[in-house]
Amino acid sequence: MNELSIFDTLFNNSMDNVLNGLNCRTSYTPKVDVIESEKAYNLEMELPGRTENDVDVQLDHNTLTISSSKKESNQKDSENEGSENKQKWLIRERYHLNFSRSFTLPEDVDTEGASAQFKNGILSVTIPRKAVEEPKHIEIKCA
């Protein structure tokens, strides 16, 4: 059994690109590393060009969902009358970048102690582990 097999990854991604006036759909999936230690599960996700305000992290029961919606400036071609700085898009690939990734967490997570940090384009989520109750042996008494 692979250590990472405890995580089911479900993701629905969408990104709208505008290229030479044509609307195109393509997928955007941020890269993720998941590390397990005796005390916690640590997830690190690459999110270049985003800030902590662009990202939403939710933990519902044992499902961790990380999502983001970021729309680049929708400024149309700048054609100011009498201006020498006329501009128009030649290539427009960074228009609308959405993603949502969900991870099903194992039973031993302590959802109350979960924390997230964003630094240098990397989102780090730490979810502590709690002790799992061992099966209890029940002694049978003779009547």
Disulfide bonds with the S-S distance in Angstrom:
none
